[in-house]
Amino acid sequence: MYPPRIPLHLHHLTVMCALVPNYYTLLLSRILIGACVGLNISTSGVYFAEQVSSRKVYTFGTFLANLFYAIGGGWVAFLGYFMLEKVGWRVFVVCTSLPSSCHLS
């Protein structure tokens, strides 16, 4: 009936950031990915708020989303402290992007 949808997975594009030729291309690609992720998070939040059954469920769901977002940011900072100097930024970008690529595919 409808043509199959091919979703745009931003986490796959994050892995591609390790292949950029210079710093300015990396900066531009990360800015674009950050803008897209920010728009995605805000849209998902609106859809979540519209579909929940009660304020208690909304509060708990928002708490969990923010908690895991903070844990993920802390984990990347922790890994960066120990890995970045040893493996370089390209390998680090790939290593920190692969878990989301494997999970969300």
Secondary structure, 3 states (H helix, E strand, C coil): CCCCCCCCCHHHHHHHHHHCCCHHHHHHHHHHHHHHHHHHHHHHHHHHHHHCCCHHHHHHHHHHHHHHHHHHHHHHHHHHHHHHHHHCHHHHHHHHHHHHHHHHC
